[in-house]
C-alpha cells in the first residue's frame, strides 16, 4: 500500500472489461492528477465503499502488459465530490485508519470470492 499526503483529481471514467475472466461487467480506469505537481497516475478502481461515514476507493496502478511491468500495488484513498461535483481523492495519513480500512476491504473482497 502506498501512503502519502496528496489530493488527486479523477480525469477518466469507465472502460469495458478486457476479457471474460474479469469479475465485473466494467472496470473503472482512471487517471489521477496530483494537484501539487501535475503528475498523472493511471489506476484501475476495484472497490468503493463507505466506512463510518467516509467513502474510500481501492485501486491499483494500471499499466498495459508489455511483459516488463511489476506486480500491481494496492492503493486505498479517501474519496468525495468537491464543490463542482468533480471526484477527488486524498491519501490516508493515519496508519491506524489505513489498517482498519484495509481490513474492511479485505473482508469484503474475500466474502465476494466465497459467494461467487
C-alpha positions, 0 to 999 in steps of 0.5 A: 500500500502506498501512503502519502499526503496528496489530493488527486483529481479523477480525469477518466471514467469507465472502460469495458472489461478486457476479457471474460475472466474479469469479475465485473461487467466494467472496470473503472480506469482512471487517471489521477492528477496530483494537484501539487505537481501535475503528475498523472497516475493511471489506476484501475478502481476495484472497490468503493465503499463507505466506512463510518461515514467516509467513502474510500476507493481501492485501486491499483496502478494500471499499466498495459502488459508489455511483459516488463511491468511489476506486480500491481500495488494496492492503493486505498484513498479517501474519496468525495465530490468537491464543490463542482461535483468533480471526484477527488481523492486524498491519501490516508495519513493515519496508519491506524485508519489505513489498517482498519480500512484495509481490513474492511476491504479485505473482508469484503473482497474475500466474502465476494470470492466465497459467494461467487 
